Amino acid sequence: MRIQAAGTLCLAAFLAAGCTAAHAVDAQPGGRSPLLRGPFERELLLTGEIEAVRSIAIKAPQTSIFQMRIQFMADEGSIVKAGDPLLGFDNSSLADKVRELETKILDAETQIVARRSELESALKDLEIELAEKQYEHDRAKVEASIDEDVLSRKDYNDRRLAFEKAKKELDDTIERVKKTKKSGQADLDVLTIDRDKLRKDLLSAQKDLELLSIEAPAEGLVVYDKRPQSTLRFQVGDSTWPGQAVIDLPDLSEMQVEFAVNEVDAPLLEPGMKVEITLDAFPGRRLTGEIRRIPSMAVKPDADSDIAIFRVQASLDETWVGEMKPGMSVLGRVVVERRADAALVERKAVRFDGTGYWLDAPAKGDGEPVRIEPIARNASYYVISDEAYA
């Protein structure tokens, strides 16, 4: 009897678990038939890490410095309290800038004081000159007002000319006072604007300087982030850009799992599937969880990798507070296929010759090898179609 195929081959990595309560059919004399019927389960083994459901991302600050070098990091794995030093960046360039701006502001204020003093001195001199011109003007005005019948024509004309000259000199002096005040105030305004701009730059630099020293916003466990396009984590001496996440402070009260699932196996998973989870750190204890989120796109774990993975998230039915830590390795088992009553062949009775699967010990017939076409498999059994089993 030749067993015919009726399905397609389904492959998955790390398949485990066998078939229970299967019973042999048409056993040959002196041995157990490799053909069975019974329930069938196929499991997918997943590897991943524990992570917190909620976490505070500590990022490089937004400053005028485009690239910042990490100078201090709280020890990874340590518990920090709110207000503890957490992350610091090299502030030498900003500190130099602050000192330079403080010096420039002092120079600007000195220039303002000097220019104001010069202006006040010039105006005092002009005030004295103005008083003199006013006196000469008033005297010439009085002398020019004497009736021309009393004076000779020459004296009258000389007094009128002297009055006109005094009036012009007074007007010129008044104009010079106005111009001196205007130009002096303009100079002071420019110097003041320059100083105020320096003050604004100083405040910005001082703010940036403060931002380079980051304190913990809340109590939490220190976890270093991975550098972009790398599996290596940040360390002292690395450079970062504004807004780049450097440290995480996870909330340890509620944890979940992130599985790295090969792009070949991800289509086998669905949200809501139950997961049995074992932590490498606690091999004798088991947890249960549920597949919660399967991303729509696969990513490469690093730039040099040829394999794409899906970062699948699974919830946990409980969190072992005080024992679970982010980054702990886990192994998950998910049943991706169940058949209540399947036609089965023991895998140990089947050989693969590179071109096909052969059953060397058929249940009945002339004893010739029979080719089979598995439609599913686990660690112990192949599933064949009911038509091929018949």
C-alpha atoms as one frame of an Amber mdcrd trajectory, in Angstrom:
protein
   0.000   0.000   0.000   1.440   3.397  -0.974   0.429   6.265   1.264  -0.468
   9.389  -0.760   0.073  13.043   0.322  -2.884  15.344   0.917  -1.301  18.473
   2.511   1.739  20.669   2.564   4.830  20.625   4.742   4.770  23.055   7.692
   8.125  23.829   9.320   8.791  25.636  12.632  11.861  26.029  14.787  12.285
  24.320  18.100   9.212  22.102  17.981   8.526  19.967  20.976   5.846  17.946
  22.820   4.460  14.655  21.681   1.201  13.017  21.007  -0.669  11.552  23.977
  -3.104   8.656  24.136  -2.338   7.617  20.565  -3.158   4.001  19.760  -1.550
   1.688  17.219  -3.517   0.454  14.229  -3.074  -2.839  12.404  -0.110  -3.972
  14.392   2.072  -6.507  12.619   2.863  -9.799  14.307   5.740  -9.380  16.709
   5.780  -5.608  16.768   3.926  -2.334  17.246   2.696  -0.499  14.186   4.201
   2.956  13.550   0.782   4.057  12.314  -1.274   5.609  15.099  -4.309   7.709
  15.783  -4.694  10.170  18.584  -4.435  13.776  19.717  -1.583  15.851  18.321
   0.014  19.062  19.595   2.761  21.152  18.089   4.697  23.637  20.194   6.853
  26.572  19.269   9.732  27.364  21.576  10.442  31.068  21.967  13.358  32.848
  23.568  13.104  36.328  24.999  13.716  38.666  27.901  11.799  40.070  30.817
  10.970  43.770  30.502   8.891  46.258  32.460   5.454  47.221  31.210   6.197
  50.828  32.171   9.566  52.520  32.184  10.980  56.043  32.371  13.415  56.728
  29.544  16.293  58.980  30.557  17.456  60.800  27.438  20.357  63.002  26.538
  19.153  66.587  27.075  18.264  69.049  24.349  21.152  71.496  24.501  23.169
  73.681  22.150  25.779  70.906  22.041  25.102  68.564  19.134  27.210  65.701
  20.493  27.670  65.005  24.206  30.127  62.634  25.837  28.902  60.598  28.808
  30.994  61.352  31.875  29.000  59.627  34.620  26.424  56.824  34.823  24.923
  55.313  37.955  25.920  51.652  38.230  23.757  49.392  36.105  21.569  47.176
  38.246  21.672  49.554  41.198  18.548  50.988  42.788  18.419  54.778  42.787
  16.058  57.036  44.671  14.443  60.209  43.419  17.055  62.962  43.336  20.095
  60.664  43.208  22.751  61.429  40.563  21.885  59.304  37.548  23.584  60.544
  34.387  26.165  63.213  33.630  27.782  64.547  30.483  31.093  66.285  29.865
  30.442  69.963  30.622  33.910  71.402  29.948  32.939  73.190  26.721  29.819
  74.693  28.284  31.698  75.675  31.432  34.274  77.461  29.250  31.453  79.141
  27.361  29.844  80.320  30.610  33.120  81.809  31.830  33.706  83.487  28.457
  30.199  84.986  28.463  30.581  86.199  32.050  33.798  87.986  31.038  32.149
  89.522  27.982  29.197  90.712  30.077  31.573  92.332  32.557  33.378  94.068
  29.685  30.055  95.179  28.194  28.884  96.610  31.501  32.227  98.408  31.876
  31.773  99.926  28.410  28.243 101.037  29.319  29.430 102.709  32.504  32.313
 104.402  30.650  30.090 105.608  27.792  27.460 106.881  30.228  30.178 108.750
  32.142  31.522 110.247  28.906  28.028 111.324  27.911  27.302 112.912  31.285
  30.622 114.798  31.166  29.988 116.027  27.627  26.483 117.163  28.539  27.769
 119.045  31.599  30.259 120.901  29.421  27.506 121.677  26.968  25.231 122.866
  29.771  27.905 125.360  30.883  28.417 126.498  27.287  24.660 126.691  26.817
  24.322 128.902  29.913  27.029 131.190  28.561  25.393 131.381  25.143  22.034
 132.019  26.774  23.526 134.889  28.791  25.178 136.387  25.706  21.934 135.968
  23.789  19.869 137.674  26.450  22.335 140.581  26.794  22.571 141.063  23.025
  18.776 140.969  22.837  18.475 143.732  25.416  21.095 145.882  23.687  19.450
 145.346  20.308  16.066 146.390  21.675  17.163 150.027  22.363  15.323 152.423
  20.082  17.313 153.270  17.006  16.543 156.967  17.478  18.718 156.981  20.601
  21.709 155.363  18.931  23.684 156.146  15.903  22.858 154.100  12.828  26.226
 152.274  13.083  25.758 151.320  16.783  22.216 150.196  16.130  23.292 147.942
  13.247  26.250 146.545  15.229  23.926 145.647  18.116  21.461 143.937  15.756
  24.274 141.925  14.191  25.608 140.965  17.624  22.096 139.800  18.607  21.699
 137.712  15.462  25.111 136.148  16.051  24.315 135.361  19.716  20.987 133.872
  18.709  22.629 131.645  16.095  25.313 130.506  18.531  22.613 129.721  21.127
  20.598 127.732  18.584  23.744 125.844  17.481  24.576 125.008  21.073  21.025
 123.784  21.745  21.230 121.591  18.628  24.584 120.176  19.729  23.085 119.313
  23.110  20.240 117.482  21.396  22.590 115.613  19.033  24.970 114.703  21.870
  22.103 113.309  23.915  20.692 111.408  20.922  23.988 109.899  19.743  25.074
 109.138  23.295  21.779 107.397  24.076  22.027 105.447  20.793  25.508 104.263
  21.781  24.212 103.253  25.201  21.262 101.438  23.609  23.577  99.435  21.335
  25.875  98.571  24.221  22.871  97.626  26.370  21.390  95.416  23.633  24.742
  93.673  23.186  25.022  93.156  26.944  21.440  91.859  27.221  22.091  89.420
  24.365  25.163  88.180  26.200  23.083  87.796  29.356  20.492  85.790  27.416
  23.244  83.578  25.972  24.645  83.158  29.474  21.282  82.073  30.881  20.906
  79.575  28.032  24.426  78.214  28.587  23.841  77.965  32.344  20.575  76.121
  31.710  22.352  73.754  29.310  25.062  73.259  31.915  22.458  72.281  34.500
  20.794  69.906  32.027  24.046  67.973  31.616  23.672  66.659  35.176  20.557
  64.484  35.417  19.028  63.260  38.665  16.690  60.289  39.020  13.077  61.474
  38.634  11.823  58.518  40.676  13.032  55.414  42.452  13.964  52.629  40.075
  16.417  50.087  38.757  19.192  51.438  36.514  19.226  49.732  33.105  21.566
  50.916  30.359  20.068  51.277  26.876  21.680  49.758  23.812  23.527  51.982
  21.400  21.788  52.491  18.034  22.405  49.717  15.514  24.354  47.742  18.117
  23.934  45.075  20.762  26.357  46.960  23.037  25.016  49.103  25.835  26.014
  52.680  26.545  28.972  53.229  28.833  31.031  56.122  30.178  32.956  57.752
  27.341  30.337  57.121  24.650  28.909  60.052  22.702  25.199  60.740  22.372
  22.924  63.151  20.552  20.140  65.276  22.067  17.033  63.211  22.705  18.798
  59.841  22.581  17.703  57.353  25.277  20.647  56.332  27.462  19.174  54.832
  30.651  15.829  53.266  31.552  14.231  53.296  34.991  11.700  50.452  34.773
   8.720  50.090  37.078   9.360  46.648  38.587   5.807  46.204  39.863   4.506
  44.867  36.532   6.608  42.920  34.046   6.080  41.393  30.619   8.109  39.392
  28.094   9.486  40.367  24.734  10.196  37.377  22.504  12.533  37.534  19.505
  10.607  35.430  16.985  12.087  34.369  13.678  10.204  35.781  10.700   9.467
  32.186   9.592   7.719  31.344  12.874   5.875  34.609  13.533   2.910  33.759
  11.249   2.180  30.783  13.519   1.412  33.118  16.444  -1.804  34.970  17.161
  -2.765  37.430  19.908  -4.499  35.610  22.756  -2.412  32.435  22.528  -1.374
  31.119  25.943   2.335  30.872  26.737   4.059  28.724  29.334   7.159  30.590
  30.513  10.284  29.499  32.340  12.937  31.928  33.571  16.530  30.757  33.213
  17.231  32.206  36.663  14.400  30.137  38.228  14.389  26.815  36.320  12.086
  25.054  38.754   9.294  27.620  38.560   6.820  28.230  35.774   4.636  31.124
  34.712   1.789  31.516  32.298   1.159  34.400  29.988  -0.565  35.434  26.791
   0.605  36.740  23.428  -0.491  40.365  23.376   1.148  42.147  20.467   2.706
  40.964  17.214   4.254  43.838  15.225   3.424  44.191  11.566   7.071  44.430
  10.519  10.189  42.415  11.246  13.464  44.081  12.218  17.081  43.010  12.139
  18.641  42.628  15.593  21.782  44.355  14.309  23.111  45.865  11.103  25.169
  42.796  10.168  22.408  40.253  10.718  20.872  38.354   7.809  17.924  37.212
   9.898  14.875  39.356  10.593  12.853  38.922  13.772   9.517  40.026  15.171
   9.589  41.516  18.669   6.502  39.833  20.090   5.164  40.970  23.463   3.463
  38.675  25.939   1.789  39.517  29.221   2.435  37.657  32.468  -0.289  36.396
  34.755   1.828  37.438  37.735   4.999  39.390  38.514   7.490  38.163  41.076
   8.235  41.538  42.609  11.764  41.703  43.967  12.882  38.676  41.954  12.206
  39.577  38.334  14.663  41.936  36.728  14.624  43.398  33.203  16.882  41.496
  30.854  16.377  38.078  32.463  16.277  35.355  29.815  13.117  33.308  29.407
  11.926  30.331  27.434   8.333  30.295  26.209   6.271  27.379  24.974   3.263
  28.084  22.759   0.935  25.430  21.364   0.482  26.563  17.766  -1.485  23.576
  16.505  -3.884  21.027  18.036  -5.621  18.064  16.412  -8.055  16.031  18.469
  -7.789  12.889  16.356  -4.951  12.817  13.837  -3.366  10.169  11.649   0.181
   9.842  13.014   3.442   8.168  12.134   6.260   7.797  14.649   9.244   9.837
  13.550  11.693   7.145  14.600  10.120   4.856  11.998  10.658   7.360   9.172
  13.842   8.206   7.325  14.552  11.161   5.067  16.830  10.470   2.098  17.121
  14.039   0.884  14.275  13.749  -1.565  11.431  12.302   0.460  10.212  10.685
   3.689  10.092   6.879   3.764   8.341   4.524   6.146  10.616   1.492   6.391
   8.201  -0.580   8.469   4.722  -0.324   6.928   1.867  -1.663   8.932   0.950
  -4.200   6.315   1.740  -5.109   2.815   4.784  -6.561   1.146   7.308  -4.831
   3.424   8.540  -2.428   0.754   9.358   1.141   2.003   6.421   3.491   1.628
   6.782   7.166   0.892   4.802   9.514   3.127   4.084  13.242   2.902   3.858
  14.816   6.377   1.421  17.698   6.741   2.564  18.564  10.299   5.110  17.362
  12.785   6.374  17.612  16.345   9.290  16.020  18.174   7.718  12.552  18.177
   5.257  12.253  15.280   4.469  13.161  11.704   0.847  13.881  10.800  -0.405
  12.447   7.536  -3.727  12.956   5.843  -6.675  10.754   6.710  -6.803   9.686
   3.049  -3.209   8.490   3.188  -3.877   6.740   6.508  -6.873   4.870   5.206
